[in-house]
Amino acid sequence: MAILMFLLFGLVVGLLARAVLPGEQRMGLLMTMGLGVAGSFVGGLLTSLVTRHRITELNTAGLLASIVGAVALLFIAGALARRRAYV
Protein backbone atom coordinates (compact mmCIF):
# COMPACT_ATOMS: atom_id res chain seq x y z
CA MET A 1 0.00 0.00 0.00
CA ALA A 2 2.86 2.38 0.79
CA ILE A 3 4.36 1.84 -2.67
CA LEU A 4 1.06 2.77 -4.32
CA MET A 5 0.84 5.96 -2.24
CA PHE A 6 4.43 6.83 -3.16
CA LEU A 7 3.67 6.33 -6.86
CA LEU A 8 0.51 8.41 -6.60
CA PHE A 9 2.48 11.14 -4.78
CA GLY A 10 5.11 10.95 -7.54
CA LEU A 11 2.41 11.37 -10.18
CA VAL A 12 1.03 14.46 -8.44
CA VAL A 13 4.51 15.96 -8.01
CA GLY A 14 5.35 15.21 -11.65
CA LEU A 15 2.15 16.84 -12.87
CA LEU A 16 2.83 19.92 -10.71
CA ALA A 17 6.39 20.13 -12.05
CA ARG A 18 5.14 19.93 -15.64
CA ALA A 19 2.59 22.66 -14.88
CA VAL A 20 5.22 24.94 -13.32
CA LEU A 21 7.82 24.61 -16.08
CA PRO A 22 6.72 26.41 -19.26
CA GLY A 23 6.96 24.75 -22.64
CA GLU A 24 5.94 21.46 -24.10
CA GLN A 25 7.06 18.25 -22.44
CA ARG A 26 6.38 15.14 -24.47
CA MET A 27 5.90 12.42 -21.91
CA GLY A 28 3.13 10.13 -20.80
CA LEU A 29 1.77 9.46 -17.36
CA LEU A 30 4.36 6.80 -16.54
CA MET A 31 7.23 9.13 -17.38
CA THR A 32 5.55 11.89 -15.39
CA MET A 33 5.24 9.52 -12.45
CA GLY A 34 8.90 8.54 -12.78
CA LEU A 35 9.85 12.20 -12.90
CA GLY A 36 7.86 12.87 -9.73
CA VAL A 37 9.33 9.88 -7.90
CA ALA A 38 12.88 10.88 -8.86
CA GLY A 39 12.19 14.51 -7.95
CA SER A 40 10.78 13.42 -4.61
CA PHE A 41 13.88 11.39 -3.91
CA VAL A 42 16.22 14.25 -4.85
CA GLY A 43 14.17 16.82 -2.93
CA GLY A 44 13.79 14.56 0.10
CA LEU A 45 17.49 13.83 0.15
CA LEU A 46 18.41 17.51 0.03
CA THR A 47 15.79 18.35 2.66
CA SER A 48 17.06 15.65 4.99
CA LEU A 49 20.57 17.11 4.72
CA VAL A 50 19.33 20.54 5.82
CA THR A 51 16.65 19.59 8.37
CA ARG A 52 16.30 16.87 10.99
CA HIS A 53 13.53 15.10 9.08
CA ARG A 54 14.10 11.72 7.48
CA ILE A 55 13.62 11.18 3.75
CA THR A 56 10.50 9.06 4.28
CA GLU A 57 8.70 11.57 6.52
CA LEU A 58 5.97 13.68 4.95
CA ASN A 59 6.43 17.39 5.73
CA THR A 60 5.93 20.72 4.02
CA ALA A 61 9.62 21.29 3.32
CA GLY A 62 9.86 17.84 1.74
CA LEU A 63 6.80 18.48 -0.43
CA LEU A 64 8.16 21.77 -1.73
CA ALA A 65 11.61 20.28 -2.23
CA SER A 66 10.04 17.38 -4.15
CA ILE A 67 8.42 19.80 -6.58
CA VAL A 68 11.63 21.82 -6.92
CA GLY A 69 13.62 18.62 -7.49
CA ALA A 70 11.18 17.43 -10.15
CA VAL A 71 11.28 20.83 -11.90
CA ALA A 72 15.09 20.72 -11.87
CA LEU A 73 15.12 17.19 -13.33
CA LEU A 74 12.57 18.20 -15.97
CA PHE A 75 14.68 21.23 -16.91
CA ILE A 76 17.82 19.08 -17.21
CA ALA A 77 16.00 16.45 -19.28
CA GLY A 78 14.60 19.15 -21.58
CA ALA A 79 18.04 20.71 -22.03
CA LEU A 80 19.56 17.33 -22.89
CA ALA A 81 16.76 16.55 -25.35
CA ARG A 82 17.23 19.88 -27.14
CA ARG A 83 20.97 19.33 -27.30
CA ARG A 84 20.52 15.90 -28.87
CA ALA A 85 18.06 17.29 -31.42
CA TYR A 86 20.69 19.70 -32.78
CA VAL A 87 23.54 17.20 -32.95
N, CA, C and O atoms as CSV, one atom per row, in Angstrom:
chain,resi,resn,atom,element,x,y,z
A,1,MET,N,N,0.818,-1.195,0.000
A,1,MET,CA,C,0.000,0.000,0.000
A,1,MET,C,C,0.860,1.257,0.000
A,1,MET,O,O,0.514,2.250,-0.639
A,2,ALA,N,N,1.974,1.214,0.712
A,2,ALA,CA,C,2.859,2.376,0.786
A,2,ALA,C,C,3.482,2.676,-0.576
A,2,ALA,O,O,3.702,3.838,-0.917
A,3,ILE,N,N,3.764,1.642,-1.346
A,3,ILE,CA,C,4.358,1.845,-2.670
A,3,ILE,C,C,3.350,2.533,-3.592
A,3,ILE,O,O,3.717,3.414,-4.369
A,4,LEU,N,N,2.084,2.130,-3.504
A,4,LEU,CA,C,1.061,2.775,-4.322
A,4,LEU,C,C,0.893,4.246,-3.954
A,4,LEU,O,O,0.715,5.085,-4.837
A,5,MET,N,N,0.947,4.564,-2.678
A,5,MET,CA,C,0.841,5.959,-2.244
A,5,MET,C,C,2.049,6.759,-2.723
A,5,MET,O,O,1.908,7.915,-3.120
A,6,PHE,N,N,3.226,6.156,-2.688
A,6,PHE,CA,C,4.432,6.828,-3.160
A,6,PHE,C,C,4.353,7.093,-4.657
A,6,PHE,O,O,4.764,8.157,-5.119
A,7,LEU,N,N,3.830,6.139,-5.417
A,7,LEU,CA,C,3.668,6.326,-6.856
A,7,LEU,C,C,2.618,7.388,-7.164
A,7,LEU,O,O,2.797,8.195,-8.075
A,8,LEU,N,N,1.530,7.388,-6.412
A,8,LEU,CA,C,0.511,8.415,-6.598
A,8,LEU,C,C,1.064,9.790,-6.250
A,8,LEU,O,O,0.800,10.761,-6.959
A,9,PHE,N,N,1.834,9.883,-5.160
A,9,PHE,CA,C,2.479,11.137,-4.778
A,9,PHE,C,C,3.453,11.577,-5.874
A,9,PHE,O,O,3.524,12.764,-6.193
A,10,GLY,N,N,4.194,10.647,-6.445
A,10,GLY,CA,C,5.111,10.950,-7.540
A,10,GLY,C,C,4.373,11.466,-8.762
A,10,GLY,O,O,4.853,12.375,-9.439
A,11,LEU,N,N,3.207,10.896,-9.051
A,11,LEU,CA,C,2.408,11.372,-10.184
A,11,LEU,C,C,1.948,12.805,-9.956
A,11,LEU,O,O,2.008,13.629,-10.868
A,12,VAL,N,N,1.490,13.103,-8.751
A,12,VAL,CA,C,1.030,14.464,-8.444
A,12,VAL,C,C,2.190,15.452,-8.524
A,12,VAL,O,O,2.044,16.536,-9.089
A,13,VAL,N,N,3.332,15.085,-7.966
A,13,VAL,CA,C,4.510,15.962,-8.009
A,13,VAL,C,C,4.969,16.156,-9.453
A,13,VAL,O,O,5.325,17.269,-9.838
A,14,GLY,N,N,4.967,15.104,-10.247
A,14,GLY,CA,C,5.350,15.209,-11.655
A,14,GLY,C,C,4.409,16.107,-12.446
A,14,GLY,O,O,4.851,16.901,-13.277
A,15,LEU,N,N,3.118,15.981,-12.186
A,15,LEU,CA,C,2.146,16.842,-12.870
A,15,LEU,C,C,2.326,18.301,-12.461
A,15,LEU,O,O,2.234,19.197,-13.301
A,16,LEU,N,N,2.581,18.545,-11.174
A,16,LEU,CA,C,2.830,19.916,-10.714
A,16,LEU,C,C,4.107,20.484,-11.336
A,16,LEU,O,O,4.148,21.655,-11.713
A,17,ALA,N,N,5.134,19.664,-11.440
A,17,ALA,CA,C,6.388,20.129,-12.049
A,17,ALA,C,C,6.183,20.467,-13.517
A,17,ALA,O,O,6.712,21.466,-14.005
A,18,ARG,N,N,5.419,19.642,-14.222
A,18,ARG,CA,C,5.137,19.931,-15.637
A,18,ARG,C,C,4.287,21.184,-15.792
A,18,ARG,O,O,4.418,21.899,-16.786
A,19,ALA,N,N,3.415,21.462,-14.823
A,19,ALA,CA,C,2.588,22.664,-14.881
A,19,ALA,C,C,3.408,23.916,-14.579
A,19,ALA,O,O,3.137,24.984,-15.128
A,20,VAL,N,N,4.403,23.789,-13.714
A,20,VAL,CA,C,5.224,24.936,-13.321
A,20,VAL,C,C,6.193,25.322,-14.428
A,20,VAL,O,O,6.374,26.507,-14.710
A,21,LEU,N,N,6.812,24.340,-15.052
A,21,LEU,CA,C,7.816,24.611,-16.075
A,21,LEU,C,C,7.128,24.909,-17.410
A,21,LEU,O,O,6.367,24.079,-17.908
A,22,PRO,N,N,7.386,26.084,-17.994
A,22,PRO,CA,C,6.724,26.411,-19.261
A,22,PRO,C,C,7.297,25.586,-20.412
A,22,PRO,O,O,8.409,25.062,-20.335
A,23,GLY,N,N,6.521,25.490,-21.457
A,23,GLY,CA,C,6.964,24.751,-22.637
A,23,GLY,C,C,6.249,23.427,-22.748
A,23,GLY,O,O,5.443,23.046,-21.899
A,24,GLU,N,N,6.576,22.737,-23.829
A,24,GLU,CA,C,5.936,21.456,-24.102
A,24,GLU,C,C,6.858,20.323,-23.658
A,24,GLU,O,O,8.022,20.258,-24.053
A,25,GLN,N,N,6.322,19.448,-22.843
A,25,GLN,CA,C,7.057,18.249,-22.439
A,25,GLN,C,C,6.309,17.051,-23.010
A,25,GLN,O,O,5.142,16.817,-22.696
A,26,ARG,N,N,7.000,16.307,-23.844
A,26,ARG,CA,C,6.378,15.138,-24.474
A,26,ARG,C,C,6.682,13.907,-23.644
A,26,ARG,O,O,7.704,13.245,-23.827
A,27,MET,N,N,5.769,13.614,-22.724
A,27,MET,CA,C,5.905,12.416,-21.909
A,27,MET,C,C,4.525,11.980,-21.445
A,27,MET,O,O,3.616,12.792,-21.275
A,28,GLY,N,N,4.398,10.694,-21.248
A,28,GLY,CA,C,3.133,10.132,-20.796
A,28,GLY,C,C,3.022,10.138,-19.287
A,28,GLY,O,O,3.852,10.717,-18.586
A,29,LEU,N,N,1.989,9.486,-18.804
A,29,LEU,CA,C,1.766,9.459,-17.363
A,29,LEU,C,C,2.838,8.667,-16.617
A,29,LEU,O,O,3.215,9.035,-15.505
A,30,LEU,N,N,3.332,7.581,-17.218
A,30,LEU,CA,C,4.364,6.797,-16.543
A,30,LEU,C,C,5.677,7.576,-16.419
A,30,LEU,O,O,6.350,7.506,-15.390
A,31,MET,N,N,6.029,8.303,-17.450
A,31,MET,CA,C,7.234,9.132,-17.377
A,31,MET,C,C,7.045,10.281,-16.389
A,31,MET,O,O,7.977,10.653,-15.676
A,32,THR,N,N,5.839,10.837,-16.351
A,32,THR,CA,C,5.545,11.895,-15.393
A,32,THR,C,C,5.643,11.357,-13.971
A,32,THR,O,O,6.156,12.031,-13.078
A,33,MET,N,N,5.149,10.145,-13.768
A,33,MET,CA,C,5.242,9.519,-12.451
A,33,MET,C,C,6.697,9.261,-12.087
A,33,MET,O,O,7.108,9.513,-10.954
A,34,GLY,N,N,7.475,8.762,-13.035
A,34,GLY,CA,C,8.903,8.536,-12.779
A,34,GLY,C,C,9.629,9.825,-12.466
A,34,GLY,O,O,10.502,9.858,-11.598
A,35,LEU,N,N,9.273,10.893,-13.172
A,35,LEU,CA,C,9.849,12.203,-12.899
A,35,LEU,C,C,9.519,12.647,-11.486
A,35,LEU,O,O,10.393,13.139,-10.772
A,36,GLY,N,N,8.271,12.481,-11.073
A,36,GLY,CA,C,7.858,12.870,-9.731
A,36,GLY,C,C,8.528,12.048,-8.653
A,36,GLY,O,O,8.920,12.589,-7.619
A,37,VAL,N,N,8.667,10.751,-8.874
A,37,VAL,CA,C,9.332,9.883,-7.900
A,37,VAL,C,C,10.805,10.266,-7.769
A,37,VAL,O,O,11.327,10.365,-6.659
A,38,ALA,N,N,11.472,10.482,-8.899
A,38,ALA,CA,C,12.884,10.877,-8.859
A,38,ALA,C,C,13.044,12.258,-8.229
A,38,ALA,O,O,13.972,12.483,-7.452
A,39,GLY,N,N,12.146,13.181,-8.559
A,39,GLY,CA,C,12.188,14.509,-7.954
A,39,GLY,C,C,11.935,14.460,-6.467
A,39,GLY,O,O,12.550,15.208,-5.707
A,40,SER,N,N,11.035,13.588,-6.040
A,40,SER,CA,C,10.776,13.418,-4.609
A,40,SER,C,C,11.999,12.874,-3.890
A,40,SER,O,O,12.316,13.296,-2.777
A,41,PHE,N,N,12.676,11.945,-4.525
A,41,PHE,CA,C,13.878,11.395,-3.910
A,41,PHE,C,C,14.971,12.456,-3.791
A,41,PHE,O,O,15.599,12.591,-2.741
A,42,VAL,N,N,15.193,13.202,-4.865
A,42,VAL,CA,C,16.220,14.251,-4.849
A,42,VAL,C,C,15.858,15.332,-3.837
A,42,VAL,O,O,16.701,15.749,-3.043
A,43,GLY,N,N,14.611,15.784,-3.864
A,43,GLY,CA,C,14.170,16.816,-2.929
A,43,GLY,C,C,14.191,16.341,-1.493
A,43,GLY,O,O,14.594,17.086,-0.599
A,44,GLY,N,N,13.763,15.114,-1.259
A,44,GLY,CA,C,13.789,14.558,0.098
A,44,GLY,C,C,15.203,14.376,0.615
A,44,GLY,O,O,15.467,14.593,1.798
A,45,LEU,N,N,16.104,13.984,-0.255
A,45,LEU,CA,C,17.493,13.825,0.148
A,45,LEU,C,C,18.105,15.167,0.539
A,45,LEU,O,O,18.776,15.277,1.565
A,46,LEU,N,N,17.869,16.180,-0.283
A,46,LEU,CA,C,18.407,17.507,0.026
A,46,LEU,C,C,17.761,18.104,1.275
A,46,LEU,O,O,18.431,18.777,2.058
A,47,THR,N,N,16.469,17.863,1.463
A,47,THR,CA,C,15.789,18.353,2.660
A,47,THR,C,C,16.307,17.662,3.909
A,47,THR,O,O,16.469,18.302,4.948
A,48,SER,N,N,16.566,16.378,3.823
A,48,SER,CA,C,17.064,15.655,4.993
A,48,SER,C,C,18.477,16.086,5.369
A,48,SER,O,O,18.877,15.954,6.526
A,49,LEU,N,N,19.234,16.599,4.406
A,49,LEU,CA,C,20.566,17.106,4.725
A,49,LEU,C,C,20.500,18.430,5.472
A,49,LEU,O,O,21.382,18.738,6.274
A,50,VAL,N,N,19.456,19.215,5.213
A,50,VAL,CA,C,19.332,20.543,5.818
A,50,VAL,C,C,18.539,20.492,7.119
A,50,VAL,O,O,18.870,21.207,8.065
A,51,THR,N,N,17.495,19.660,7.187
A,51,THR,CA,C,16.649,19.586,8.366
A,51,THR,C,C,16.900,18.288,9.117
A,51,THR,O,O,17.739,17.477,8.724
A,52,ARG,N,N,16.166,18.105,10.196
A,52,ARG,CA,C,16.298,16.871,10.985
A,52,ARG,C,C,15.318,15.787,10.549
A,52,ARG,O,O,15.296,14.702,11.130
A,53,HIS,N,N,14.522,16.067,9.549
A,53,HIS,CA,C,13.529,15.095,9.084
A,53,HIS,C,C,14.190,14.013,8.240
A,53,HIS,O,O,15.175,14.256,7.541
A,54,ARG,N,N,13.619,12.806,8.324
A,54,ARG,CA,C,14.099,11.715,7.477
A,54,ARG,C,C,13.508,11.838,6.088
A,54,ARG,O,O,12.545,12.575,5.878
A,55,ILE,N,N,14.081,11.123,5.146
A,55,ILE,CA,C,13.618,11.181,3.754
A,55,ILE,C,C,12.175,10.683,3.644
A,55,ILE,O,O,11.395,11.223,2.859
A,56,THR,N,N,11.820,9.676,4.408
A,56,THR,CA,C,10.504,9.056,4.280
A,56,THR,C,C,9.396,9.801,5.011
A,56,THR,O,O,8.227,9.448,4.856
A,57,GLU,N,N,9.722,10.821,5.802
A,57,GLU,CA,C,8.697,11.568,6.516
A,57,GLU,C,C,8.017,12.562,5.582
A,57,GLU,O,O,8.665,13.164,4.725
A,58,LEU,N,N,6.722,12.729,5.753
A,58,LEU,CA,C,5.966,13.683,4.953
A,58,LEU,C,C,5.903,15.005,5.707
A,58,LEU,O,O,5.346,15.066,6.803
A,59,ASN,N,N,6.466,16.059,5.133
A,59,ASN,CA,C,6.430,17.385,5.733
A,59,ASN,C,C,6.366,18.429,4.626
A,59,ASN,O,O,6.558,18.115,3.452
A,60,THR,N,N,6.096,19.659,5.007
A,60,THR,CA,C,5.932,20.718,4.018
A,60,THR,C,C,7.219,20.994,3.262
A,60,THR,O,O,7.202,21.169,2.044
A,61,ALA,N,N,8.336,21.035,3.980
A,61,ALA,CA,C,9.621,21.285,3.317
A,61,ALA,C,C,9.932,20.180,2.316
A,61,ALA,O,O,10.450,20.454,1.234
A,62,GLY,N,N,9.626,18.960,2.657
A,62,GLY,CA,C,9.857,17.845,1.744
A,62,GLY,C,C,8.967,17.906,0.518
A,62,GLY,O,O,9.398,17.559,-0.582
A,63,LEU,N,N,7.718,18.348,0.699
A,63,LEU,CA,C,6.804,18.477,-0.431
A,63,LEU,C,C,7.291,19.551,-1.393
A,63,LEU,O,O,7.335,19.328,-2.603
A,64,LEU,N,N,7.651,20.699,-0.870
A,64,LEU,CA,C,8.158,21.773,-1.729
A,64,LEU,C,C,9.468,21.380,-2.397
A,64,LEU,O,O,9.680,21.674,-3.573
A,65,ALA,N,N,10.340,20.721,-1.656
A,65,ALA,CA,C,11.606,20.279,-2.229
A,65,ALA,C,C,11.381,19.208,-3.294
A,65,ALA,O,O,12.140,19.133,-4.260
A,66,SER,N,N,10.364,18.390,-3.135
A,66,SER,CA,C,10.040,17.383,-4.148
A,66,SER,C,C,9.649,18.046,-5.457
A,66,SER,O,O,10.081,17.621,-6.528
A,67,ILE,N,N,8.832,19.086,-5.374
A,67,ILE,CA,C,8.421,19.797,-6.581
A,67,ILE,C,C,9.608,20.504,-7.214
A,67,ILE,O,O,9.773,20.473,-8.433
A,68,VAL,N,N,10.438,21.142,-6.393
A,68,VAL,CA,C,11.632,21.825,-6.918
A,68,VAL,C,C,12.581,20.812,-7.556
A,68,VAL,O,O,13.142,21.078,-8.619
A,69,GLY,N,N,12.765,19.661,-6.921
A,69,GLY,CA,C,13.621,18.624,-7.487
A,69,GLY,C,C,13.087,18.094,-8.804
A,69,GLY,O,O,13.857,17.850,-9.733
A,70,ALA,N,N,11.773,17.913,-8.898
A,70,ALA,CA,C,11.178,17.432,-10.147
A,70,ALA,C,C,11.295,18.480,-11.251
A,70,ALA,O,O,11.536,18.135,-12.408
A,71,VAL,N,N,11.124,19.764,-10.902
A,71,VAL,CA,C,11.281,20.829,-11.901
A,71,VAL,C,C,12.724,20.862,-12.400
A,71,VAL,O,O,12.968,21.016,-13.597
A,72,ALA,N,N,13.677,20.716,-11.482
A,72,ALA,CA,C,15.092,20.716,-11.872
A,72,ALA,C,C,15.396,19.540,-12.801
A,72,ALA,O,O,16.084,19.709,-13.807
A,73,LEU,N,N,14.892,18.363,-12.472
A,73,LEU,CA,C,15.121,17.195,-13.330
A,73,LEU,C,C,14.450,17.365,-14.689
A,73,LEU,O,O,15.004,16.959,-15.710
A,74,LEU,N,N,13.268,17.959,-14.706
A,74,LEU,CA,C,12.574,18.202,-15.967
A,74,LEU,C,C,13.331,19.216,-16.817
A,74,LEU,O,O,13.403,19.068,-18.037
A,75,PHE,N,N,13.889,20.234,-16.194
A,75,PHE,CA,C,14.685,21.230,-16.907
A,75,PHE,C,C,15.936,20.588,-17.502
A,75,PHE,O,O,16.280,20.850,-18.654
A,76,ILE,N,N,16.609,19.757,-16.730
A,76,ILE,CA,C,17.824,19.085,-17.210
A,76,ILE,C,C,17.484,18.132,-18.355
A,76,ILE,O,O,18.195,18.088,-19.359
A,77,ALA,N,N,16.405,17.376,-18.207
A,77,ALA,CA,C,16.001,16.451,-19.279
A,77,ALA,C,C,15.633,17.203,-20.544
A,77,ALA,O,O,15.960,16.754,-21.642
A,78,GLY,N,N,14.956,18.344,-20.413
A,78,GLY,CA,C,14.603,19.150,-21.584
A,78,GLY,C,C,15.829,19.729,-22.267
A,78,GLY,O,O,15.894,19.782,-23.495
A,79,ALA,N,N,16.812,20.167,-21.466
A,79,ALA,CA,C,18.044,20.710,-22.035
A,79,ALA,C,C,18.818,19.624,-22.776
A,79,ALA,O,O,19.372,19.880,-23.846
A,80,LEU,N,N,18.862,18.423,-22.221
A,80,LEU,CA,C,19.565,17.332,-22.891
A,80,LEU,C,C,18.847,16.909,-24.168
A,80,LEU,O,O,19.496,16.571,-25.158
A,81,ALA,N,N,17.522,16.925,-24.157
A,81,ALA,CA,C,16.760,16.547,-25.352
A,81,ALA,C,C,16.952,17.573,-26.468
A,81,ALA,O,O,17.073,17.200,-27.634
A,82,ARG,N,N,16.982,18.855,-26.124
A,82,ARG,CA,C,17.227,19.880,-27.144
A,82,ARG,C,C,18.632,19.772,-27.702
A,82,ARG,O,O,18.849,19.971,-28.898
A,83,ARG,N,N,19.578,19.461,-26.845
A,83,ARG,CA,C,20.970,19.334,-27.296
A,83,ARG,C,C,21.118,18.165,-28.266
A,83,ARG,O,O,21.835,18.275,-29.260
A,84,ARG,N,N,20.454,17.062,-27.989
A,84,ARG,CA,C,20.523,15.896,-28.874
A,84,ARG,C,C,19.815,16.167,-30.200
A,84,ARG,O,O,20.204,15.616,-31.230
A,85,ALA,N,N,18.793,16.998,-30.185
A,85,ALA,CA,C,18.060,17.289,-31.420
A,85,ALA,C,C,18.906,18.079,-32.402
A,85,ALA,O,O,18.711,17.961,-33.612
A,86,TYR,N,N,19.844,18.885,-31.907
A,86,TYR,CA,C,20.690,19.699,-32.776
A,86,TYR,C,C,21.953,18.987,-33.230
A,86,TYR,O,O,22.617,19.442,-34.161
A,87,VAL,N,N,22.289,17.898,-32.598
A,87,VAL,CA,C,23.535,17.196,-32.949
A,87,VAL,C,C,23.334,16.291,-34.111
A,87,VAL,O,O,24.272,15.622,-34.543
